[in-house]
């Protein structure tokens, strides 16, 4: 068999011109003394644009029998990727795809045949490469069908599934749960296998049967005369148990305070106020003091400004008036962000993680970097024990759809996230909301025990039961308009308002009565009309502090002042309705009045210990403690990265779905190509007029469709990288976590999904479409397309609400994908959308690589001009896509730290 032309241009020239010695009609092959082995290069190699001189048949030697096809070579119109013609009879004419200058129907040796897929024939001549590993290169095809990438992807899937199964089994063994949980529910039911899940403490108690007495009853009846004593004894025992559990935190707190003795924070505030830009005043003239080692409640009706006051005190909202002193020194809370804990009303945590995993992350990120792994683990264990969470440490938090721990346990986890950081003060926004009475009381007792460790505990509370109300040491009551109605010991709140003429029923909950008083629904002890909240606030501002101090000292408030507070005609009925104003004035004259706000209780032994504690450290010492807190930047990146991988492992079904969607999208694009050659252009030189209908639009269309398919496959999943946990980010940023470390760790962890998803897409597409350029370059282009889509989807998730982000991301992605040159040409407009569209660069690179194979056959420049593409700029396009993906992520980070800044303080 004769060797083939050295290049496609030679093939083209052979079809354009021949010399007079070229035989263009069938002739009989004969033997000649001047016979040559290669008739195509006898007169030199072909030159583009010049006649290709071929020897006459008479000068050719006879072909050896058994090697038909002499003189036949592949023509420019060869359908690359489609089977070449394989003649079976001498009656067949020279088919499309062959150039046969010596074809003779009477000589079987000249019958056109397909070249075998060998180095010496079409595969090497036209494609330029050997058949790749795991590729199919049958005889008659010049482009391989590559299965290698798909095989590698499937192998990775199997390995990934196996490793995940091992990880899951290890988790179950560590959590002491049966391995059958990994089986689908139908299989467990089919084999009669039951799965057990961790049982919460409350559920475990409920499951314990009550031993019947001799008469078959549950428990013996309780004598009503001793019922109150029994309740009191149980409450005392429960409080003692909580205190005992909290005591295990002492070692960790001492270590966390870096040798500073009696690390504590006392707050003294004067005339705190907040006026909104609209002119509305939501907080006005709040005065008082909150001491370390106490648990202070903030109460008031809805909309009165309870949470606003706490946010102003913490520095989350910048106040417009007043002064704050910390340990006697004017200071701002922002300085101590890392040693202040804030527990929001909502249980903000990652619900797919376990109790321990959530608390462990908080501890690793916020504890001093000098702590060893053993010290951190020991502190985490102590936090779990102090909050009675050890039994559910390995249980997932759960949500509305996934069964997890109970509501009360979630509240304690919410608190544990802050205790893990060894704070000096902790603020809580309605920690008992949404809980039943028993769970709420458990949380309150835990907080009280924590306060006794020396922490300053401040909590917004809303209509607590009497037992919860009594666990607090002090209470700040805020009337509508953000004004102070009372601040002082809890046990003196009732006597104070009774002496103002209000009535408390013996069986009533004092907290409920106080709330009624603040909204103007209090009941007077004597005939007459009681003043509303405005009068109560005015009375407090005039004489409140002095009156409470008088009550602490056991002084009676005589009657005349009470008549001044009541409406005319109201009479004093007892000394309990006497005036606090006169007594307060007399006390001031005697010079024996001191501030009582937040002062220690003399009737609570555990609280009185705070009065004898050493003075708190100077503010500079607290600043030094704050500087030691927090892991290093790169360690926080690692923690955020690893936690994100753990989240993905818990949502494995979502990952498999994303990979299937990518695989299916690649399959659809590959099927659309039909596996045949997708490009025909205008022939070079004088043959242009003979060119068949061009199909260059087909390759351009594939650039558009691939971009659309990538958006549909990647967009909805990409917005979940950050969009699903904004609230967690806000909480962690406010606690002092590095925002850039969190963002970088999450962004890096998402790259693995991109690698897998783009691999699934590219593997199927390349196998079915059979592009004319290497598989590695095809994968790189699709990977970078995914990379860019993830980038702008992150931006979308930062701007658009969570529920709308997937749809908006797809819409934006589709718009950007369209601006790739196929619709509006790059040369027809200067729209900025071309520059920011990753698919514009991917489509141009793919188009250039695909038709570069035909450079010496077709005028590829004409095809490129239809779309405004520049050929042979693949490196530039790849760099542009990498840059675009990075810039999108940088923009996403800027938006993350810029939007909702008030929630990050």
C-alpha positions in Angstrom: 0.0 0.0 0.0 1.4 3.4 -0.9 2.2 5.9 1.8 0.0 8.8 2.1 0.5 12.5 1.6 2.5 14.3 4.3 -0.2 16.8 5.2 -3.8 17.6 4.6 -2.7 20.5 2.4 -1.2 17.9 0.1 -4.5 16.2 -0.1 -6.2 19.4 -1.0 -3.7 20.2 -3.7 -4.2 16.8 -5.2 -7.8 17.6 -5.7 -7.2 20.9 -7.3 -4.6 20.4 -10.0 -2.7 17.7 -11.7 0.0 17.7 -14.4 -0.5 16.4 -17.9 1.1 13.2 -16.8 -1.6 12.7 -14.1 -4.0 9.9 -15.0 -7.5 11.0 -14.0 -9.3 8.2 -15.7 -9.2 4.6 -14.9 -6.2 2.9 -16.3 -4.7 -0.5 -16.1 -1.7 -0.7 -13.8 1.4 -1.9 -15.5 5.0 -2.7 -14.6 7.7 -0.2 -15.5 11.5 0.0 -15.0 11.0 3.4 -13.5 8.4 2.2 -11.1 8.4 3.9 -7.7 7.1 2.9 -4.3 5.4 6.2 -3.7 3.6 7.8 -6.7 2.5 10.8 -4.7 6.0 12.2 -4.0 7.8 11.2 -7.2 8.0 14.8 -8.3 8.5 16.2 -4.9 6.1 16.9 -2.0 2.9 18.8 -2.7 2.9 22.5 -2.2 -0.2 24.4 -1.3 -1.4 26.6 -4.2 0.7 24.8 -6.8 -0.2 21.8 -9.1 0.5 18.5 -7.5 2.3 16.4 -10.1 1.5 12.7 -10.2 3.3 10.1 -12.3 1.3 8.3 -14.9 0.1 4.8 -14.2 2.6 3.4 -16.7 5.4 4.4 -14.5 4.0 2.6 -11.5 4.9 -0.9 -10.5 2.3 -3.6 -10.2 0.8 -3.9 -6.7 1.5 -7.1 -4.8 -1.6 -9.2 -4.5 -3.4 -8.8 -1.2 -2.9 -5.1 -0.7 -5.7 -3.3 -2.5 -6.3 0.4 -2.4 -3.1 1.5 -4.2 -3.3 5.1 -5.2 -6.3 5.9 -2.9 -5.9 8.4 -0.1 -8.2 10.3 2.2 -9.8 13.4 0.6 -10.5 16.8 2.3 -14.2 15.9 2.6 -13.5 13.0 4.9 -16.2 12.8 7.6 -13.8 12.6 10.5 -15.2 10.3 13.2 -17.5 8.4 10.7 -16.6 5.1 9.2 -14.6 5.3 6.0 -15.9 3.5 2.9 -14.8 -0.1 2.5 -15.5 -1.3 -1.0 -16.5 -4.9 -1.4 -16.8 -5.2 -5.2 -14.9 -3.8 -8.1 -18.2 -2.3 -9.4 -18.1 0.3 -6.7 -17.1 3.7 -7.8 -14.5 5.8 -6.0 -16.6 6.9 -3.0 -16.8 10.2 -1.2 -13.8 10.3 1.2 -11.2 8.9 -1.3 -9.1 10.3 -4.0 -8.3 7.6 -6.5 -6.3 8.7 -9.5 -5.4 5.1 -10.5 -8.7 3.5 -9.8 -9.5 0.8 -12.4 -12.7 -1.1 -12.1 -11.1 -4.1 -13.8 -8.2 -4.3 -11.3 -9.3 -5.4 -7.8 -6.0 -4.0 -6.5 -7.1 -0.4 -7.1 -10.4 -0.7 -5.3 -10.6 2.0 -2.6 -10.4 0.6 0.9 -10.5 2.0 4.4 -7.1 2.5 6.0 -6.6 0.4 9.1 -6.3 2.3 12.4 -2.5 2.0 12.6 0.4 4.4 13.0 1.1 4.2 9.2 -2.4 5.0 8.1 -5.2 7.4 8.7 -5.1 7.7 12.5 -1.6 8.9 12.6 -1.8 10.8 9.3 -4.9 12.9 10.1 -5.2 12.9 13.8 -1.5 13.1 14.6 -1.7 10.8 17.7 -1.7 7.2 18.5 -4.9 5.6 19.8 -5.0 6.6 23.5 -5.3 4.2 26.3 -8.9 3.0 26.8 -9.9 4.3 23.4 -11.7 2.6 20.5 -10.0 3.1 17.1 -11.7 0.8 14.6 -10.5 0.5 11.0 -12.0 3.3 8.9 -12.2 5.9 11.7 -9.7 8.7 12.0 -10.9 10.0 15.4 -11.0 7.7 18.4 -13.8 7.1 20.8 -12.3 7.7 24.2 -13.6 5.8 27.2 -10.6 6.5 29.5 -11.9 9.5 31.3 -15.3 7.9 31.9 -13.6 4.8 33.3 -11.5 6.9 35.6 -14.5 8.9 36.8 -16.5 5.7 37.5 -13.5 4.3 39.4 -13.3 7.5 41.5 -17.0 7.2 42.2 -16.6 3.7 43.5 -13.6 4.6 45.6 -15.4 7.6 46.9 -18.5 5.6 47.8 -16.3 3.0 49.5 -14.4 5.6 51.6 -17.7 7.2 52.6 -19.0 3.9 53.7 -16.0 3.3 55.9 -16.3 6.8 57.3 -20.0 6.2 58.1 -19.4 2.9 59.7 -16.6 4.4 61.8 -19.0 7.1 62.9 -21.7 4.6 63.9 -19.2 2.5 65.8 -18.0 5.6 67.7 -21.6 6.6 68.4 -22.5 3.1 69.5 -25.2 2.7 66.8 -25.8 -0.4 64.7 -24.3 -0.6 61.2 -27.8 -1.4 59.7 -28.5 2.4 59.7 -26.5 2.7 56.5 -29.0 0.4 54.7 -32.0 2.0 53.0 -35.2 1.8 55.1 -36.8 -0.7 52.6 -33.9 -3.1 53.1 -34.0 -2.8 56.8 -37.7 -3.6 56.8 -37.2 -6.4 54.3 -34.6 -8.2 56.5 -36.4 -7.3 59.7 -33.6 -5.1 60.9 -34.3 -2.2 63.3 -32.2 0.9 63.7 -31.9 2.7 66.9 -31.0 6.3 67.4 -29.7 8.1 70.4 -32.3 8.8 73.0 -32.4 12.2 74.6 -32.3 12.5 78.4 -35.9 13.5 78.6 -37.0 10.6 76.4 -34.8 8.2 78.4 -36.5 9.3 81.6 -39.9 9.0 80.1 -39.1 5.5 79.0 -38.3 4.3 82.5 -41.3 2.5 83.9 -42.7 3.4 87.3 -42.6 0.6 89.8 -46.2 0.1 91.1 -46.8 0.1 94.8 -48.5 -2.7 96.7 -51.9 -1.6 95.5 -50.8 -1.5 91.9 -50.7 2.3 91.6 -47.8 4.2 90.1 -46.5 6.3 93.0 -47.9 6.7 96.5 -50.0 9.9 97.0 -48.3 12.9 98.5 -49.7 14.7 101.6 -50.8 18.1 100.4 -49.3 19.6 103.6 -45.9 18.5 102.6 -46.2 19.1 98.9 -44.7 22.6 99.0 -41.8 21.3 101.0 -41.2 18.5 98.5 -41.2 20.9 95.6 -38.8 23.2 97.4 -36.5 20.3 98.2 -36.6 19.1 94.6 -35.8 22.6 93.3 -32.9 22.9 95.7 -31.5 19.5 94.7 -31.9 20.3 91.0 -30.1 23.7 91.4 -27.3 21.9 93.4 -26.9 19.3 90.7 -26.7 22.0 88.0 -24.1 23.8 90.1 -22.1 20.6 90.5 -22.1 20.0 86.8 -21.0 23.5 86.0 -18.1 23.3 88.4 -16.2 21.0 86.0 -15.7 24.1 83.9 -13.5 25.8 86.5 -10.2 24.4 85.3 -10.9 25.4 81.7 -11.9 28.9 82.7 -8.9 29.4 84.8 -6.6 28.3 82.0 -8.5 30.5 79.5 -8.0 33.6 81.6 -4.3 33.4 81.1 -3.4 33.7 84.8 -5.5 36.8 85.4 -7.1 36.4 88.9 -10.8 37.0 89.3 -11.3 37.8 85.6 -14.7 39.4 85.5 -16.7 42.2 83.9 -18.9 44.6 85.7 -21.0 47.0 83.6 -22.1 50.4 84.7 -24.2 52.4 82.3 -25.7 55.9 82.5 -28.4 57.4 80.3 -28.0 54.9 77.5 -30.2 56.0 74.6 -30.8 55.2 71.0 -32.6 57.4 68.5 -33.2 56.0 65.0 -32.4 58.1 61.9 -36.1 58.5 61.4 -36.2 60.4 64.8 -38.0 57.6 66.7 -36.5 57.0 70.2 -36.4 53.3 71.0 -34.2 53.6 74.2 -34.0 56.5 76.6 -32.1 57.2 79.8 -31.4 53.6 80.9 -29.2 53.6 84.1 -27.9 50.8 86.2 -25.2 48.3 86.9 -24.7 44.7 86.2 -22.2 42.8 88.3 -20.1 39.7 87.6 -21.2 36.5 89.2 -24.9 37.5 88.8 -27.6 36.5 86.4 -29.6 39.5 85.4 -33.0 39.3 83.6 -34.2 42.0 81.1 -38.0 42.1 81.1 -40.6 44.1 79.3 -43.6 43.9 77.0 -43.1 43.2 73.3 -41.6 46.1 71.5 -40.4 47.8 74.7 -36.8 47.6 73.7 -35.4 44.7 75.6 -33.3 43.2 72.8 -32.4 46.7 71.7 -31.0 47.5 75.1 -28.9 44.4 75.1 -27.6 45.1 71.6 -26.7 48.6 72.6 -25.0 47.3 75.7 -23.0 44.8 73.7 -22.1 47.3 71.0 -24.0 45.5 68.3 -26.0 48.7 67.8 -24.2 52.0 68.2 -25.9 54.1 70.9 -26.7 57.7 70.4 -26.4 58.7 74.0 -25.0 57.7 77.4 -21.9 56.2 78.8 -20.7 52.6 79.5 -18.0 51.7 82.0 -16.4 48.3 82.3 -14.8 47.6 85.6 -15.0 51.3 86.3 -13.3 52.5 83.1 -15.0 54.0 80.1 -14.7 51.4 77.3 -16.5 49.9 74.4 -17.5 46.3 74.0 -16.0 45.9 70.5 -12.6 45.7 72.2 -13.7 42.5 74.1 -15.5 40.8 71.2 -13.5 37.5 71.6 -14.3 37.1 75.4 -18.0 38.0 75.1 -20.5 35.3 74.4 -23.9 36.0 72.7 -26.6 33.4 72.5 -29.3 34.5 69.9 -33.0 33.6 70.4 -32.9 31.3 67.4 -30.9 28.1 67.7 -28.3 29.1 65.1 -26.0 26.1 64.4 -25.3 23.7 61.7 -28.2 21.2 62.0 -26.4 18.4 60.0 -23.6 18.2 62.5 -23.7 16.5 65.9 -23.8 18.3 69.2 -20.1 17.7 69.9 -19.0 18.7 66.3 -20.7 22.1 66.7 -19.2 22.8 70.1 -15.8 21.4 69.0 -15.6 23.8 66.1 -16.4 26.8 68.3 -13.8 25.7 70.8 -11.1 25.1 68.3 -11.6 28.5 66.5 -12.0 30.7 69.6 -9.8 29.1 72.4 -6.2 30.3 72.7 -4.0 28.7 70.1 -1.6 27.7 72.9 -4.0 25.0 74.1 -3.1 21.5 73.3 -5.5 19.1 71.6 -5.9 17.2 74.8 -6.8 20.4 76.7 -9.3 21.4 74.1 -11.0 18.0 74.1 -11.1 18.0 77.9 -12.8 21.4 77.9 -15.3 20.3 75.3 -16.2 17.2 77.5 -16.6 19.5 80.5 -19.0 21.8 78.6 -21.1 18.9 77.5 -21.2 17.6 81.1 -22.0 21.0 82.5 -25.0 21.3 80.2 -26.1 17.7 80.6 -25.4 17.0 76.9 -23.0 14.1 77.3 -25.7 11.6 76.5 -26.5 13.2 73.1 -23.0 14.4 72.2 -23.0 12.2 69.1 -26.5 13.0 68.0 -27.2 15.3 65.0 -28.9 18.5 65.9 -31.7 17.8 63.3 -34.3 20.1 61.9 -37.9 20.2 60.9 -37.4 17.3 58.5 -34.6 15.3 60.1 -35.1 13.9 63.6 -32.6 15.1 66.1 -32.3 16.3 69.7 -35.0 17.9 71.6 -35.7 21.7 71.8 -34.4 22.0 75.3 -31.2 20.3 74.3 -30.8 22.6 71.3 -31.1 25.6 73.6 -28.3 24.1 75.7 -26.2 23.5 72.7 -26.8 27.1 71.7 -25.4 28.1 75.1 -22.6 25.6 74.8 -21.3 27.2 71.7 -20.4 30.2 73.7 -19.2 28.5 76.9 -16.8 26.6 74.7 -15.0 29.9 74.1 -14.5 30.5 77.9 -16.2 33.9 77.9 -16.0 36.5 80.7 -19.6 37.6 80.1 -22.5 36.0 78.2 -25.6 37.6 76.8 -28.7 35.6 75.9 -31.8 36.7 73.9 -34.8 34.8 75.3 -33.1 31.5 75.9 -36.3 29.8 77.1 -38.6 30.8 74.3 -40.3 27.9 72.6 -39.5 25.4 75.4 -41.8 23.7 77.7 -41.8 24.7 81.3 -39.5 21.8 82.5 -36.9 22.4 79.7 -36.9 26.1 80.3 -36.3 25.6 84.0 -33.4 23.3 83.2 -31.8 26.0 81.0 -32.3 28.6 83.6 -30.6 26.5 86.3 -27.7 25.8 84.0 -27.3 29.5 83.4 -27.4 30.3 87.1 -24.8 27.7 87.8 -22.6 29.2 85.1 -23.0 32.7 86.6 -21.8 31.3 89.9 -18.4 30.6 88.2 -17.9 34.3 88.1 -19.4 35.1 84.7 -21.7 38.0 84.0 -24.9 36.6 82.7 -27.5 38.9 81.1 -30.6 37.4 79.6 -33.7 38.8 77.9 -36.7 36.9 79.3 -40.3 36.9 78.3 -43.1 35.9 80.8 -41.1 33.2 82.7 -42.7 30.8 85.1 -42.2 31.7 88.8 -39.4 29.1 89.3 -37.5 30.5 86.4 -38.0 34.1 87.5 -36.6 33.3 90.9 -33.4 31.8 89.5 -32.4 35.3 88.4 -30.5 37.6 90.8 -31.5 40.9 89.3 -34.0 42.2 86.9 -34.1 45.2 84.6 -37.7 46.1 83.7 -38.1 48.2 80.6 -41.3 50.1 79.9 -42.7 50.9 76.4 -40.4 53.5 74.8 -37.2 51.9 76.1 -37.3 53.5 79.6 -36.3 52.1 82.9 -39.2 51.1 85.3 -37.1 49.1 87.7 -33.6 47.6 88.1 -32.6 45.7 91.2 -32.9 42.4 93.0 -35.6 40.0 91.8 -37.0 39.5 95.4 -37.5 43.2 95.9 -39.4 43.8 92.7 -42.7 42.8 94.3 -42.4 44.8 97.5 -41.3 47.8 95.4 -44.4 47.8 93.3 -46.6 46.9 96.2 -45.5 50.0 98.0 -46.4 51.9 94.8 -50.0 50.7 95.3 -50.1 47.7 93.1 -51.7 44.4 94.1 -50.1 40.9 93.8 -52.3 38.0 94.5 -50.8 35.3 96.6 -51.2 32.6 93.9 -50.1 34.8 91.1 -46.8 34.6 89.2 -44.9 37.9 90.1 -43.4 38.0 86.6 -46.9 38.0 85.0 -48.1 40.8 87.4 -45.0 42.9 86.6 -45.6 42.5 82.9 -49.2 43.7 83.4 -48.0 46.7 85.4 -45.6 47.7 82.6 -48.4 47.7 80.0 -50.8 49.7 82.3 -53.0 46.8 83.4 -51.8 46.6 87.0 -54.4 46.3 89.7 -54.4 48.8 92.6 -54.4 47.7 96.2 -56.7 50.6 97.2 -59.6 52.4 95.5 -58.7 54.8 92.8 -56.9 54.8 89.5 -53.3 53.7 89.2 -51.0 55.6 87.0 -49.8 54.0 83.8 -46.2 53.2 82.6 -45.3 56.9 82.2 -45.9 57.6 85.8 -44.1 54.5 86.9 -41.0 55.5 84.8 -41.1 59.0 86.3 -41.3 57.7 89.8 -38.3 55.4 89.2 -36.3 58.3 87.8 -37.1 60.4 90.9 -36.7 57.9 93.7 -36.4 54.4 92.5 -32.8 53.6 93.4 -33.2 55.1 96.8 -36.5 53.3 97.5 -35.0 49.9 96.6 -32.1 50.5 98.8 -34.4 51.4 101.6 -36.3 48.1 101.1 -33.0 46.2 101.2 -32.3 47.8 104.5 -35.7 46.8 105.8 -37.0 50.4 106.1 -40.7 51.1 106.0 -42.1 53.5 103.5 -44.7 55.7 105.3 -48.1 56.6 103.8 -48.1 60.1 102.6 -46.0 59.5 99.6 -48.3 56.7 98.4 -51.2 59.1 98.3 -49.2 61.5 96.2 -48.6 58.6 93.7 -52.2 57.6 93.5 -55.1 59.6 92.1 -56.9 62.0 94.4 -59.3 60.2 96.5 -57.2 57.0 96.8 -56.5 56.2 100.5 -53.7 54.3 102.0 -54.9 51.1 103.6 -51.7 49.9 105.2 -48.1 50.6 105.7 -47.4 48.5 102.7 -48.9 51.2 100.5 -46.8 54.0 102.1 -44.8 56.5 100.1 -41.3 55.7 99.0 -40.7 59.3 98.1 -40.6 60.7 101.6 -38.4 57.8 102.9 -36.1 58.1 99.9 -35.7 61.9 100.5 -35.0 61.3 104.2 -32.5 58.6 103.3 -30.7 60.9 100.9 -30.5 63.6 103.6 -29.0 61.0 105.9 -26.4 60.3 103.2 -26.7 56.5 103.5 -28.0 55.6 100.1 -25.9 53.6 97.6 -26.6 52.3 94.2 -28.5 49.0 94.3 -28.7 48.1 90.7 -27.4 44.6 90.4 -26.3 44.5 94.1 -25.8 41.2 95.8 -28.6 39.5 97.6 -28.3 38.9 101.3 -30.8 36.2 101.4 -29.1 34.0 98.7 -26.1 32.4 100.1 -24.6 31.4 96.8 -25.1 34.9 95.5 -23.7 36.7 98.6 -20.3 35.1 97.9 -20.0 37.5 94.9 -19.9 40.4 97.3 -16.8 39.1 99.0 -14.9 38.2 95.8 -11.7 40.2 95.0 -12.0 43.3 92.8 -12.2 42.6 89.1 -9.0 43.1 87.0 -8.3 46.3 85.2 -9.5 46.7 81.7 -6.0 46.3 80.3 -5.9 42.8 81.7 -9.1 41.9 79.9 -7.7 43.3 76.7 -4.7 41.0 77.1 -6.9 38.0 77.6 -8.8 38.9 74.4 -5.5 39.1 72.5 -4.7 35.5 73.4 -7.9 34.2 72.0 -8.5 32.5 68.6 -6.6 30.1 66.4 -4.2 31.3 63.8 -5.5 32.3 60.3 -4.4 29.1 58.5 -5.7 26.9 61.3 -9.1 28.6 61.0 -8.9 28.0 57.2 -8.3 24.3 57.9 -11.1 24.1 60.5 -13.6 25.8 58.1 -12.4 23.6 55.2 -12.8 20.3 57.2 -16.1 21.3 58.6 -17.4 22.0 55.2 -16.3 18.6 54.0 -18.1 17.1 56.9 -21.2 18.9 56.0 -21.0 17.6 52.4 -20.6 14.1 53.8 -23.8 14.5 55.8 -25.6 15.6 52.6 -24.2 12.9 50.4 -27.4 12.4 48.5 -27.2 16.0 47.3 -23.7 15.4 46.1 -24.7 12.3 44.2 -27.6 14.2 42.7 -25.3 17.0 41.5 -23.0 14.4 39.9 -25.8 12.7 38.2 -27.2 15.9 36.8 -23.7 16.8 35.5 -23.4 13.3 33.9 -26.8 13.6 32.3 -26.1 17.1 31.0 -22.9 15.8 29.3 -24.8 12.8 27.9 -27.4 15.1 26.3 -24.7 17.3 24.8 -22.9 14.2 23.5 -26.0 12.7 22.0 -26.8 15.9 20.2 -23.5 15.7 18.3 -24.6 12.3 16.8 -21.0 11.2 17.0 -20.2 12.4 13.5 -18.0 15.3 12.3 -19.5 18.5 13.3 -17.5 20.9 11.2 -17.3 21.7 7.5 -16.0 25.1 6.3 -15.1 26.9 3.2 -12.3 25.1 1.2 -9.0 26.8 0.8 -8.0 28.7 -2.3 -9.7 28.2 -5.7 -11.7 25.2 -4.3 -13.8 27.6 -2.2 -16.4 27.8 -4.9 -16.8 24.0 -4.8 -17.3 23.9 -1.0 -20.2 22.0 0.4 -22.6 23.7 2.8 -20.7 24.9 5.8 -21.5 23.6 9.3 -19.2 25.9 11.3 -22.3 27.1 13.1 -22.6 23.6 14.6 -19.4 23.9 16.5 -20.3 27.4 17.7 -23.7 26.2 18.8 -22.0 23.5 20.9 -20.2 26.3 22.8 -23.5 27.9 23.7 -25.2 24.6 24.6 -22.4 23.4 26.8 -22.4 26.7 28.7 -26.2 26.4 29.2 -25.9 22.8 30.4 -23.1 23.7 32.9 -25.2 26.5 34.3 -28.2 24.1 34.8 -26.0 21.5 36.4 -23.9 23.8 38.7 -26.0 26.9 39.4 -28.5 25.5 42.0 -25.8 23.6 43.8 -23.4 26.5 43.9 -25.6 28.9 45.7 -25.8 26.5 48.7 -22.1 26.8 49.4 -22.7 30.0 51.4 -26.4 30.7 51.0 -27.6 27.9 53.3 -25.7 29.1 56.4 -25.7 32.9 56.4 -27.1 33.0 59.9 -24.3 30.8 61.2 -21.7 33.1 59.5 -23.3 36.2 61.1 -23.1 34.6 64.5 -19.5 33.4 64.1 -18.3 36.7 62.7 -19.8 38.5 65.6 -18.0 36.1 67.9 -14.6 37.0 66.5 -14.1 34.2 63.9 -11.9 35.2 61.0 -14.2 36.0 58.1 -11.6 35.6 55.5 -10.5 32.2 56.9 -14.1 31.0 56.9 -14.6 32.1 53.3 -11.4 30.7 52.0 -11.9 27.4 53.7 -15.4 27.0 52.3 -14.4 28.1 48.8 -11.5 25.6 48.7 -13.8 22.8 49.9 -16.2 23.5 47.0 -13.4 22.8 44.5 -13.7 19.1 45.0 -17.3 19.1 44.0 -16.3 21.1 40.9 -13.6 18.6 40.0 -16.0 15.7 40.3 -19.0 17.4 38.6 -17.0 18.7 35.6 -15.3 15.3 35.3 -18.7 13.5 35.0 -19.9 16.0 32.4 -16.7 15.9 30.3 -16.3 12.2 30.4 -19.6 11.4 28.8 -19.5 14.4 26.4 -16.1 13.6 25.1 -16.9 9.9 24.5 -20.0 10.7 22.5 -19.1 13.9 20.7 -15.5 12.8 19.8 -13.9 16.3 19.6 -10.8 16.7 17.5 -8.6 17.9 20.4 -7.1 16.1 23.4 -9.4 15.0 26.2 -7.4 16.9 28.8 -8.0 20.2 27.2 -11.8 19.4 26.9 -11.9 18.6 30.6 -10.0 21.8 31.5 -12.5 24.0 29.6 -15.5 22.4 31.2 -13.9 22.5 34.7 -13.2 26.2 34.3 -16.8 26.8 33.1 -18.0 25.1 36.3 -15.5 27.2 38.3 -16.9 30.4 36.9 -20.5 29.4 37.4 -19.8 28.6 41.0 -18.1 32.0 41.3 -21.1 34.1 40.2 -23.5 31.9 42.0 -21.7 32.7 45.2 -22.3 36.4 44.5 -26.0 35.6 43.8 -26.2 33.8 47.2 -24.9 36.9 49.0 -27.4 39.2 47.4 -30.6 37.2 46.9 -32.7 35.6 49.6 -32.1 31.9 50.2 -35.4 30.7 48.7 -34.9 32.6 45.4 -31.1 32.2 45.0 -31.2 28.9 42.9 -33.6 30.3 40.3 -31.8 33.7 40.1 -28.5 32.0 39.7 -29.7 29.9 36.8 -31.3 32.9 35.1 -28.2 35.0 35.4 -26.1 32.1 34.3 -28.2 31.5 31.2 -27.9 35.2 30.3 -24.1 35.1 30.6 -23.9 31.8 28.7 -25.8 33.3 25.7 -23.2 36.1 25.4 -20.6 33.7 24.1 -20.4 34.8 20.5 -22.9 32.4 19.0 -25.9 34.7 19.5 -24.7 38.2 19.3 -21.2 38.1 17.7 -18.3 39.4 19.7 -17.7 41.9 16.9 -21.3 43.1 16.7 -21.4 44.7 20.1 -19.1 45.8 22.9 -21.4 44.7 25.7 -19.7 44.2 29.1 -21.5 40.9 29.4 -19.0 39.3 27.0 -16.2 40.2 29.3 -17.8 38.8 32.4 -19.2 35.6 30.8 -17.0 32.6 31.4 -18.7 30.8 28.6 -17.5 33.4 26.1 -13.9 32.4 26.8 -14.7 28.7 27.0 -16.7 28.7 23.7 -14.0 30.6 21.8 -11.3 28.2 23.0 -13.4 25.2 22.2 -14.2 26.5 18.7 -10.6 27.2 18.0 -9.4 23.9 19.2 -12.1 22.0 17.3 -11.5 23.5 13.9 -7.7 23.8 14.3 -7.6 20.3 13.0 -8.7 21.6 9.6 -6.4 24.6 9.3 -4.8 23.3 6.0 -8.1 22.2 4.5 -10.7 24.9 5.3 -10.4 28.6 5.7 -10.9 28.6 9.4 -10.5 32.3 9.6 -13.8 32.7 7.8 -15.6 30.4 10.2 -14.1 32.3 13.2 -15.1 35.7 11.8 -18.8 34.6 12.0 -18.7 34.7 15.8 -15.9 37.3 16.3 -13.6 34.7 17.7 -9.8 34.9 17.7 -8.1 31.6 16.9 -5.1 30.0 18.6 -5.6 32.0 21.8 -6.3 29.1 24.1 -3.8 30.1 26.8 -5.3 33.6 26.9 -8.8 32.1 27.2 -7.8 29.8 30.0 -6.1 32.6 32.0 -9.2 34.8 31.5 -11.5 32.1 32.9 -9.3 31.5 35.9 -9.1 35.2 36.6 -12.8 35.6 36.2 -13.6 32.8 38.6 -11.2 34.3 41.2 -12.6 37.8 40.7 -16.1 36.5 41.2 -15.1 34.9 44.5 -13.3 38.1 45.6 -16.5 40.0 44.9 -18.5 37.4 46.8 -16.2 37.9 49.8 -16.5 41.7 49.7 -20.3 41.4 49.6 -20.3 38.9 52.4 -18.4 41.2 54.8 -20.1 44.4 53.5 -23.8 43.4 53.5 -25.7 43.1 56.8 -22.8 44.5 58.8 -25.0 45.1 61.8 -25.5 41.3 62.1 -21.8 40.7 62.1 -21.1 42.8 65.2 
